[in-house]
Amino acid sequence: MDDLDPQLLRALRAVADAGSITGAAATLGYSQPAVSQLLQRAEQRLGHALLLRGARGVTLTEAGQVLADHALHVQAALTAAREDLDAVGGLARGRVRIAGFPSASSTLVPAVLASMAAAVPGVTTSYVEVEPPEALELVRRGEVDVALTFTYVGDDVATDAGLVTRALGRDPLALVRLALVRSGGPGHVRPAGSVGAVAGSLAVDLASLRGARWIGGCPRCRGHLLASCASAGFVPDIVLETDNAAAVVGLVAAGLGVALLPRLALATTVIPPGVSIDPVDDELARRVEVVVARGAERVPSVRAALEAVRAAEPLLA
């Protein structure tokens, strides 16, 4: 064990991420010869080849990859050790880095950050907005501490022993369309319903929209739209794509298509007159989750962030 040290593990992790010793050196703030010598000395001490050197750069051997994978857990443990010291002062100091998906940015995240500011004002919080796959990768690399993510029923989600995922609640989807044909007779326009009133309405059968033009969202949301429509027996005609909820509603209001949007995205979006927000099958709802590195709950600032996230759960179904 004396032959292994955090500096070596960090170097291997940096090589794995950068694909070259030069890129790893830039990430670590060292010179390229210094990183190269560090790895060469480690290979001699350990008796294992850690790198395969080629004309196009370097790749890790199986032994090198094993150590690079452990680097994530070691970094989490070192962070826990450092932040545990802050607990002595009652979280008078510390930091927590949070990542979340776009529609959480205007709903869940403000509630979480406000709760943190009130409960632990000495803890510095930061936030970055990214889609779930990127958020999970940031947690794996130790670049964020807490990630708010979502998954859909049927998603092929790979298990990761280094991460801990906890379900927070459901985020129902709704159909956004022009309200042109309603009970008031042909051509009658029903005023757009509020987002909160969606749950009490009759769910729309997607099969009835076989001939509609569709507006797609983010890549994962488009994939879910395709799968949902396939289950209803048709392929949607996606004519426009944007992951901006306000833009989607504007496009619908202009008569350019229909769309599926989650309730969190609609909660802070202005719904213009003539646009209808109707519920769809409850099975289409997405699951909102919070993800941290295994063992990170021991870090006081991360634990405080998780408590703030739990306090925001009532915003979900």
KEDREN-356408 format. One record per residue (C-alpha): residue number from 1; x, y, z. Coordinates in steps of 0.25 Angstrom, whole numbers, always signed. Example, Ala and Ser with C-alpha at 12.3 -4.5 7.8 and 13.67 -1.06 7.14 Angstrom:
<rs>
<r><i>1</i><east>+49</east><north>-18</north><up>+31</up></r>
<r><i>2</i><east>+55</east><north>-4</north><up>+29</up></r>
</rs>
This chain:
<rs>
<r><i>1</i><east>+0</east><north>+0</north><up>+0</up></r>
<r><i>2</i><east>+12</east><north>+9</north><up>+2</up></r>
<r><i>3</i><east>+14</east><north>+9</north><up>-13</up></r>
<r><i>4</i><east>+0</east><north>+15</north><up>-16</up></r>
<r><i>5</i><east>-2</east><north>+30</north><up>-13</up></r>
<r><i>6</i><east>-13</east><north>+39</north><up>-17</up></r>
<r><i>7</i><east>-4</east><north>+47</north><up>-26</up></r>
<r><i>8</i><east>-2</east><north>+34</north><up>-35</up></r>
<r><i>9</i><east>-17</east><north>+31</north><up>-35</up></r>
<r><i>10</i><east>-20</east><north>+46</north><up>-39</up></r>
<r><i>11</i><east>-10</east><north>+45</north><up>-50</up></r>
<r><i>12</i><east>-16</east><north>+32</north><up>-55</up></r>
<r><i>13</i><east>-30</east><north>+37</north><up>-55</up></r>
<r><i>14</i><east>-25</east><north>+50</north><up>-62</up></r>
<r><i>15</i><east>-19</east><north>+41</north><up>-73</up></r>
<r><i>16</i><east>-31</east><north>+33</north><up>-74</up></r>
<r><i>17</i><east>-40</east><north>+45</north><up>-76</up></r>
<r><i>18</i><east>-30</east><north>+53</north><up>-85</up></r>
<r><i>19</i><east>-25</east><north>+41</north><up>-94</up></r>
<r><i>20</i><east>-11</east><north>+46</north><up>-93</up></r>
<r><i>21</i><east>+0</east><north>+50</north><up>-83</up></r>
<r><i>22</i><east>+1</east><north>+64</north><up>-88</up></r>
<r><i>23</i><east>-14</east><north>+66</north><up>-86</up></r>
<r><i>24</i><east>-13</east><north>+60</north><up>-72</up></r>
<r><i>25</i><east>-1</east><north>+69</north><up>-69</up></r>
<r><i>26</i><east>-9</east><north>+81</north><up>-73</up></r>
<r><i>27</i><east>-21</east><north>+77</north><up>-64</up></r>
<r><i>28</i><east>-12</east><north>+74</north><up>-52</up></r>
<r><i>29</i><east>-4</east><north>+87</north><up>-54</up></r>
<r><i>30</i><east>+9</east><north>+79</north><up>-55</up></r>
<r><i>31</i><east>+19</east><north>+78</north><up>-66</up></r>
<r><i>32</i><east>+18</east><north>+67</north><up>-76</up></r>
<r><i>33</i><east>+32</east><north>+61</north><up>-72</up></r>
<r><i>34</i><east>+28</east><north>+61</north><up>-57</up></r>
<r><i>35</i><east>+15</east><north>+53</north><up>-60</up></r>
<r><i>36</i><east>+23</east><north>+43</north><up>-69</up></r>
<r><i>37</i><east>+33</east><north>+41</north><up>-59</up></r>
<r><i>38</i><east>+23</east><north>+39</north><up>-48</up></r>
<r><i>39</i><east>+16</east><north>+28</north><up>-56</up></r>
<r><i>40</i><east>+29</east><north>+21</north><up>-60</up></r>
<r><i>41</i><east>+34</east><north>+21</north><up>-45</up></r>
<r><i>42</i><east>+20</east><north>+15</north><up>-41</up></r>
<r><i>43</i><east>+21</east><north>+4</north><up>-51</up></r>
<r><i>44</i><east>+35</east><north>+0</north><up>-46</up></r>
<r><i>45</i><east>+30</east><north>+0</north><up>-32</up></r>
<r><i>46</i><east>+17</east><north>-7</north><up>-34</up></r>
<r><i>47</i><east>+23</east><north>-17</north><up>-44</up></r>
<r><i>48</i><east>+11</east><north>-15</north><up>-53</up></r>
<r><i>49</i><east>+10</east><north>-7</north><up>-67</up></r>
<r><i>50</i><east>+0</east><north>+4</north><up>-65</up></r>
<r><i>51</i><east>+1</east><north>+10</north><up>-79</up></r>
<r><i>52</i><east>+1</east><north>+6</north><up>-93</up></r>
<r><i>53</i><east>+9</east><north>+16</north><up>-101</up></r>
<r><i>54</i><east>+6</east><north>+18</north><up>-116</up></r>
<r><i>55</i><east>+8</east><north>+28</north><up>-128</up></r>
<r><i>56</i><east>-6</east><north>+33</north><up>-125</up></r>
<r><i>57</i><east>-4</east><north>+35</north><up>-110</up></r>
<r><i>58</i><east>-6</east><north>+26</north><up>-98</up></r>
<r><i>59</i><east>-17</east><north>+17</north><up>-92</up></r>
<r><i>60</i><east>-17</east><north>+10</north><up>-79</up></r>
<r><i>61</i><east>-14</east><north>-5</north><up>-77</up></r>
<r><i>62</i><east>-24</east><north>-13</north><up>-69</up></r>
<r><i>63</i><east>-16</east><north>-10</north><up>-56</up></r>
<r><i>64</i><east>-16</east><north>+5</north><up>-59</up></r>
<r><i>65</i><east>-31</east><north>+5</north><up>-61</up></r>
<r><i>66</i><east>-33</east><north>-2</north><up>-48</up></r>
<r><i>67</i><east>-25</east><north>+9</north><up>-41</up></r>
<r><i>68</i><east>-32</east><north>+20</north><up>-49</up></r>
<r><i>69</i><east>-45</east><north>+15</north><up>-45</up></r>
<r><i>70</i><east>-41</east><north>+15</north><up>-30</up></r>
<r><i>71</i><east>-37</east><north>+29</north><up>-31</up></r>
<r><i>72</i><east>-51</east><north>+34</north><up>-31</up></r>
<r><i>73</i><east>-54</east><north>+27</north><up>-18</up></r>
<r><i>74</i><east>-41</east><north>+31</north><up>-12</up></r>
<r><i>75</i><east>-44</east><north>+46</north><up>-16</up></r>
<r><i>76</i><east>-58</east><north>+44</north><up>-9</up></r>
<r><i>77</i><east>-52</east><north>+39</north><up>+3</up></r>
<r><i>78</i><east>-42</east><north>+50</north><up>+4</up></r>
<r><i>79</i><east>-53</east><north>+60</north><up>+2</up></r>
<r><i>80</i><east>-61</east><north>+54</north><up>+13</up></r>
<r><i>81</i><east>-48</east><north>+55</north><up>+22</up></r>
<r><i>82</i><east>-47</east><north>+69</north><up>+19</up></r>
<r><i>83</i><east>-61</east><north>+73</north><up>+20</up></r>
<r><i>84</i><east>-63</east><north>+65</north><up>+33</up></r>
<r><i>85</i><east>-53</east><north>+75</north><up>+40</up></r>
<r><i>86</i><east>-63</east><north>+86</north><up>+36</up></r>
<r><i>87</i><east>-74</east><north>+78</north><up>+44</up></r>
<r><i>88</i><east>-66</east><north>+82</north><up>+57</up></r>
<r><i>89</i><east>-69</east><north>+97</north><up>+54</up></r>
<r><i>90</i><east>-84</east><north>+93</north><up>+52</up></r>
<r><i>91</i><east>-83</east><north>+95</north><up>+37</up></r>
<r><i>92</i><east>-77</east><north>+109</north><up>+38</up></r>
<r><i>93</i><east>-69</east><north>+106</north><up>+26</up></r>
<r><i>94</i><east>-71</east><north>+96</north><up>+14</up></r>
<r><i>95</i><east>-75</east><north>+96</north><up>+0</up></r>
<r><i>96</i><east>-85</east><north>+87</north><up>-8</up></r>
<r><i>97</i><east>-86</east><north>+87</north><up>-24</up></r>
<r><i>98</i><east>-100</east><north>+84</north><up>-30</up></r>
<r><i>99</i><east>-103</east><north>+80</north><up>-44</up></r>
<r><i>100</i><east>-117</east><north>+79</north><up>-50</up></r>
<r><i>101</i><east>-126</east><north>+78</north><up>-62</up></r>
<r><i>102</i><east>-132</east><north>+91</north><up>-69</up></r>
<r><i>103</i><east>-146</east><north>+90</north><up>-64</up></r>
<r><i>104</i><east>-141</east><north>+88</north><up>-50</up></r>
<r><i>105</i><east>-133</east><north>+101</north><up>-51</up></r>
<r><i>106</i><east>-146</east><north>+109</north><up>-49</up></r>
<r><i>107</i><east>-153</east><north>+100</north><up>-39</up></r>
<r><i>108</i><east>-146</east><north>+91</north><up>-30</up></r>
<r><i>109</i><east>-132</east><north>+97</north><up>-30</up></r>
<r><i>110</i><east>-137</east><north>+111</north><up>-25</up></r>
<r><i>111</i><east>-144</east><north>+104</north><up>-13</up></r>
<r><i>112</i><east>-131</east><north>+95</north><up>-10</up></r>
<r><i>113</i><east>-122</east><north>+107</north><up>-11</up></r>
<r><i>114</i><east>-131</east><north>+116</north><up>-2</up></r>
<r><i>115</i><east>-132</east><north>+105</north><up>+8</up></r>
<r><i>116</i><east>-117</east><north>+103</north><up>+8</up></r>
<r><i>117</i><east>-115</east><north>+118</north><up>+10</up></r>
<r><i>118</i><east>-124</east><north>+118</north><up>+22</up></r>
<r><i>119</i><east>-120</east><north>+106</north><up>+29</up></r>
<r><i>120</i><east>-105</east><north>+106</north><up>+26</up></r>
<r><i>121</i><east>-101</east><north>+120</north><up>+22</up></r>
<r><i>122</i><east>-86</east><north>+117</north><up>+24</up></r>
<r><i>123</i><east>-86</east><north>+107</north><up>+13</up></r>
<r><i>124</i><east>-83</east><north>+112</north><up>-1</up></r>
<r><i>125</i><east>-92</east><north>+106</north><up>-12</up></r>
<r><i>126</i><east>-90</east><north>+106</north><up>-27</up></r>
<r><i>127</i><east>-99</east><north>+101</north><up>-38</up></r>
<r><i>128</i><east>-97</east><north>+96</north><up>-52</up></r>
<r><i>129</i><east>-109</east><north>+93</north><up>-62</up></r>
<r><i>130</i><east>-106</east><north>+80</north><up>-70</up></r>
<r><i>131</i><east>-115</east><north>+69</north><up>-76</up></r>
<r><i>132</i><east>-115</east><north>+56</north><up>-67</up></r>
<r><i>133</i><east>-104</east><north>+48</north><up>-74</up></r>
<r><i>134</i><east>-94</east><north>+60</north><up>-73</up></r>
<r><i>135</i><east>-98</east><north>+62</north><up>-58</up></r>
<r><i>136</i><east>-95</east><north>+47</north><up>-55</up></r>
<r><i>137</i><east>-82</east><north>+48</north><up>-62</up></r>
<r><i>138</i><east>-78</east><north>+61</north><up>-53</up></r>
<r><i>139</i><east>-82</east><north>+53</north><up>-41</up></r>
<r><i>140</i><east>-73</east><north>+41</north><up>-45</up></r>
<r><i>141</i><east>-61</east><north>+51</north><up>-48</up></r>
<r><i>142</i><east>-63</east><north>+58</north><up>-34</up></r>
<r><i>143</i><east>-66</east><north>+71</north><up>-41</up></r>
<r><i>144</i><east>-80</east><north>+72</north><up>-34</up></r>
<r><i>145</i><east>-85</east><north>+67</north><up>-21</up></r>
<r><i>146</i><east>-100</east><north>+66</north><up>-24</up></r>
<r><i>147</i><east>-107</east><north>+63</north><up>-37</up></r>
<r><i>148</i><east>-122</east><north>+65</north><up>-39</up></r>
<r><i>149</i><east>-126</east><north>+56</north><up>-51</up></r>
<r><i>150</i><east>-138</east><north>+49</north><up>-57</up></r>
<r><i>151</i><east>-141</east><north>+36</north><up>-64</up></r>
<r><i>152</i><east>-153</east><north>+30</north><up>-72</up></r>
<r><i>153</i><east>-160</east><north>+17</north><up>-70</up></r>
<r><i>154</i><east>-153</east><north>+7</north><up>-79</up></r>
<r><i>155</i><east>-139</east><north>+15</north><up>-79</up></r>
<r><i>156</i><east>-127</east><north>+6</north><up>-80</up></r>
<r><i>157</i><east>-120</east><north>+11</north><up>-68</up></r>
<r><i>158</i><east>-107</east><north>+5</north><up>-65</up></r>
<r><i>159</i><east>-104</east><north>+2</north><up>-51</up></r>
<r><i>160</i><east>-92</east><north>+9</north><up>-45</up></r>
<r><i>161</i><east>-86</east><north>+3</north><up>-32</up></r>
<r><i>162</i><east>-79</east><north>+17</north><up>-29</up></r>
<r><i>163</i><east>-92</east><north>+25</north><up>-29</up></r>
<r><i>164</i><east>-104</east><north>+25</north><up>-20</up></r>
<r><i>165</i><east>-118</east><north>+29</north><up>-26</up></r>
<r><i>166</i><east>-130</east><north>+33</north><up>-18</up></r>
<r><i>167</i><east>-144</east><north>+35</north><up>-24</up></r>
<r><i>168</i><east>-150</east><north>+48</north><up>-21</up></r>
<r><i>169</i><east>-164</east><north>+48</north><up>-28</up></r>
<r><i>170</i><east>-171</east><north>+48</north><up>-41</up></r>
<r><i>171</i><east>-172</east><north>+59</north><up>-52</up></r>
<r><i>172</i><east>-184</east><north>+57</north><up>-60</up></r>
<r><i>173</i><east>-184</east><north>+60</north><up>-75</up></r>
<r><i>174</i><east>-195</east><north>+68</north><up>-82</up></r>
<r><i>175</i><east>-199</east><north>+71</north><up>-96</up></r>
<r><i>176</i><east>-198</east><north>+85</north><up>-101</up></r>
<r><i>177</i><east>-206</east><north>+88</north><up>-112</up></r>
<r><i>178</i><east>-216</east><north>+99</north><up>-118</up></r>
<r><i>179</i><east>-230</east><north>+98</north><up>-111</up></r>
<r><i>180</i><east>-238</east><north>+99</north><up>-124</up></r>
<r><i>181</i><east>-248</east><north>+89</north><up>-123</up></r>
<r><i>182</i><east>-255</east><north>+87</north><up>-110</up></r>
<r><i>183</i><east>-269</east><north>+86</north><up>-103</up></r>
<r><i>184</i><east>-273</east><north>+100</north><up>-107</up></r>
<r><i>185</i><east>-275</east><north>+95</north><up>-122</up></r>
<r><i>186</i><east>-267</east><north>+96</north><up>-135</up></r>
<r><i>187</i><east>-257</east><north>+107</north><up>-135</up></r>
<r><i>188</i><east>-259</east><north>+110</north><up>-120</up></r>
<r><i>189</i><east>-246</east><north>+113</north><up>-113</up></r>
<r><i>190</i><east>-245</east><north>+108</north><up>-98</up></r>
<r><i>191</i><east>-236</east><north>+117</north><up>-89</up></r>
<r><i>192</i><east>-223</east><north>+110</north><up>-86</up></r>
<r><i>193</i><east>-224</east><north>+102</north><up>-73</up></r>
<r><i>194</i><east>-214</east><north>+105</north><up>-62</up></r>
<r><i>195</i><east>-203</east><north>+95</north><up>-60</up></r>
<r><i>196</i><east>-209</east><north>+91</north><up>-46</up></r>
<r><i>197</i><east>-222</east><north>+87</north><up>-52</up></r>
<r><i>198</i><east>-216</east><north>+77</north><up>-62</up></r>
<r><i>199</i><east>-217</east><north>+65</north><up>-52</up></r>
<r><i>200</i><east>-232</east><north>+67</north><up>-51</up></r>
<r><i>201</i><east>-235</east><north>+66</north><up>-66</up></r>
<r><i>202</i><east>-237</east><north>+54</north><up>-75</up></r>
<r><i>203</i><east>-224</east><north>+48</north><up>-80</up></r>
<r><i>204</i><east>-221</east><north>+50</north><up>-95</up></r>
<r><i>205</i><east>-219</east><north>+37</north><up>-104</up></r>
<r><i>206</i><east>-207</east><north>+39</north><up>-112</up></r>
<r><i>207</i><east>-212</east><north>+30</north><up>-123</up></r>
<r><i>208</i><east>-222</east><north>+42</north><up>-126</up></r>
<r><i>209</i><east>-211</east><north>+50</north><up>-130</up></r>
<r><i>210</i><east>-205</east><north>+41</north><up>-140</up></r>
<r><i>211</i><east>-206</east><north>+52</north><up>-151</up></r>
<r><i>212</i><east>-201</east><north>+63</north><up>-143</up></r>
<r><i>213</i><east>-188</east><north>+71</north><up>-145</up></r>
<r><i>214</i><east>-179</east><north>+70</north><up>-133</up></r>
<r><i>215</i><east>-169</east><north>+79</north><up>-126</up></r>
<r><i>216</i><east>-157</east><north>+71</north><up>-120</up></r>
<r><i>217</i><east>-149</east><north>+74</north><up>-108</up></r>
<r><i>218</i><east>-135</east><north>+70</north><up>-102</up></r>
<r><i>219</i><east>-129</east><north>+57</north><up>-108</up></r>
<r><i>220</i><east>-134</east><north>+48</north><up>-97</up></r>
<r><i>221</i><east>-148</east><north>+55</north><up>-97</up></r>
<r><i>222</i><east>-149</east><north>+52</north><up>-112</up></r>
<r><i>223</i><east>-145</east><north>+38</north><up>-110</up></r>
<r><i>224</i><east>-156</east><north>+37</north><up>-100</up></r>
<r><i>225</i><east>-166</east><north>+43</north><up>-109</up></r>
<r><i>226</i><east>-163</east><north>+33</north><up>-120</up></r>
<r><i>227</i><east>-164</east><north>+22</north><up>-111</up></r>
<r><i>228</i><east>-177</east><north>+27</north><up>-105</up></r>
<r><i>229</i><east>-183</east><north>+29</north><up>-119</up></r>
<r><i>230</i><east>-178</east><north>+15</north><up>-124</up></r>
<r><i>231</i><east>-186</east><north>+9</north><up>-112</up></r>
<r><i>232</i><east>-198</east><north>+16</north><up>-117</up></r>
<r><i>233</i><east>-196</east><north>+11</north><up>-131</up></r>
<r><i>234</i><east>-190</east><north>+22</north><up>-139</up></r>
<r><i>235</i><east>-177</east><north>+29</north><up>-142</up></r>
<r><i>236</i><east>-178</east><north>+44</north><up>-139</up></r>
<r><i>237</i><east>-175</east><north>+55</north><up>-150</up></r>
<r><i>238</i><east>-165</east><north>+63</north><up>-142</up></r>
<r><i>239</i><east>-164</east><north>+76</north><up>-150</up></r>
<r><i>240</i><east>-157</east><north>+85</north><up>-140</up></r>
<r><i>241</i><east>-147</east><north>+83</north><up>-128</up></r>
<r><i>242</i><east>-144</east><north>+91</north><up>-116</up></r>
<r><i>243</i><east>-141</east><north>+88</north><up>-102</up></r>
<r><i>244</i><east>-146</east><north>+102</north><up>-98</up></r>
<r><i>245</i><east>-160</east><north>+101</north><up>-91</up></r>
<r><i>246</i><east>-164</east><north>+115</north><up>-94</up></r>
<r><i>247</i><east>-160</east><north>+113</north><up>-108</up></r>
<r><i>248</i><east>-168</east><north>+101</north><up>-109</up></r>
<r><i>249</i><east>-180</east><north>+107</north><up>-104</up></r>
<r><i>250</i><east>-178</east><north>+119</north><up>-114</up></r>
<r><i>251</i><east>-177</east><north>+110</north><up>-125</up></r>
<r><i>252</i><east>-190</east><north>+103</north><up>-121</up></r>
<r><i>253</i><east>-197</east><north>+116</north><up>-120</up></r>
<r><i>254</i><east>-193</east><north>+119</north><up>-134</up></r>
<r><i>255</i><east>-200</east><north>+107</north><up>-139</up></r>
<r><i>256</i><east>-187</east><north>+100</north><up>-143</up></r>
<r><i>257</i><east>-189</east><north>+87</north><up>-135</up></r>
<r><i>258</i><east>-192</east><north>+80</north><up>-122</up></r>
<r><i>259</i><east>-182</east><north>+75</north><up>-111</up></r>
<r><i>260</i><east>-181</east><north>+68</north><up>-98</up></r>
<r><i>261</i><east>-175</east><north>+76</north><up>-87</up></r>
<r><i>262</i><east>-172</east><north>+72</north><up>-72</up></r>
<r><i>263</i><east>-180</east><north>+79</north><up>-61</up></r>
<r><i>264</i><east>-167</east><north>+85</north><up>-56</up></r>
<r><i>265</i><east>-164</east><north>+92</north><up>-69</up></r>
<r><i>266</i><east>-178</east><north>+97</north><up>-70</up></r>
<r><i>267</i><east>-178</east><north>+102</north><up>-55</up></r>
<r><i>268</i><east>-171</east><north>+115</north><up>-59</up></r>
<r><i>269</i><east>-175</east><north>+116</north><up>-73</up></r>
<r><i>270</i><east>-185</east><north>+127</north><up>-77</up></r>
<r><i>271</i><east>-197</east><north>+119</north><up>-85</up></r>
<r><i>272</i><east>-203</east><north>+129</north><up>-95</up></r>
<r><i>273</i><east>-218</east><north>+129</north><up>-97</up></r>
<r><i>274</i><east>-223</east><north>+118</north><up>-107</up></r>
<r><i>275</i><east>-212</east><north>+108</north><up>-103</up></r>
<r><i>276</i><east>-217</east><north>+96</north><up>-96</up></r>
<r><i>277</i><east>-210</east><north>+88</north><up>-85</up></r>
<r><i>278</i><east>-215</east><north>+74</north><up>-84</up></r>
<r><i>279</i><east>-211</east><north>+62</north><up>-77</up></r>
<r><i>280</i><east>-206</east><north>+49</north><up>-83</up></r>
<r><i>281</i><east>-204</east><north>+35</north><up>-78</up></r>
<r><i>282</i><east>-198</east><north>+35</north><up>-64</up></r>
<r><i>283</i><east>-189</east><north>+24</north><up>-68</up></r>
<r><i>284</i><east>-182</east><north>+34</north><up>-77</up></r>
<r><i>285</i><east>-177</east><north>+42</north><up>-65</up></r>
<r><i>286</i><east>-162</east><north>+44</north><up>-63</up></r>
<r><i>287</i><east>-156</east><north>+40</north><up>-49</up></r>
<r><i>288</i><east>-147</east><north>+51</north><up>-43</up></r>
<r><i>289</i><east>-135</east><north>+46</north><up>-35</up></r>
<r><i>290</i><east>-124</east><north>+51</north><up>-27</up></r>
<r><i>291</i><east>-110</east><north>+45</north><up>-29</up></r>
<r><i>292</i><east>-97</east><north>+46</north><up>-21</up></r>
<r><i>293</i><east>-84</east><north>+38</north><up>-20</up></r>
<r><i>294</i><east>-85</east><north>+26</north><up>-11</up></r>
<r><i>295</i><east>-80</east><north>+30</north><up>+3</up></r>
<r><i>296</i><east>-82</east><north>+45</north><up>+0</up></r>
<r><i>297</i><east>-94</east><north>+46</north><up>+10</up></r>
<r><i>298</i><east>-84</east><north>+46</north><up>+21</up></r>
<r><i>299</i><east>-79</east><north>+59</north><up>+16</up></r>
<r><i>300</i><east>-86</east><north>+70</north><up>+25</up></r>
<r><i>301</i><east>-89</east><north>+80</north><up>+13</up></r>
<r><i>302</i><east>-94</east><north>+69</north><up>+4</up></r>
<r><i>303</i><east>-103</east><north>+63</north><up>+15</up></r>
<r><i>304</i><east>-108</east><north>+77</north><up>+17</up></r>
<r><i>305</i><east>-111</east><north>+78</north><up>+2</up></r>
<r><i>306</i><east>-118</east><north>+65</north><up>+2</up></r>
<r><i>307</i><east>-127</east><north>+70</north><up>+13</up></r>
<r><i>308</i><east>-130</east><north>+82</north><up>+5</up></r>
<r><i>309</i><east>-134</east><north>+74</north><up>-7</up></r>
<r><i>310</i><east>-143</east><north>+65</north><up>+2</up></r>
<r><i>311</i><east>-150</east><north>+78</north><up>+7</up></r>
<r><i>312</i><east>-153</east><north>+82</north><up>-8</up></r>
<r><i>313</i><east>-160</east><north>+68</north><up>-11</up></r>
<r><i>314</i><east>-174</east><north>+74</north><up>-9</up></r>
<r><i>315</i><east>-171</east><north>+82</north><up>-23</up></r>
<r><i>316</i><east>-172</east><north>+68</north><up>-29</up></r>
<r><i>317</i><east>-184</east><north>+59</north><up>-31</up></r>
</rs>
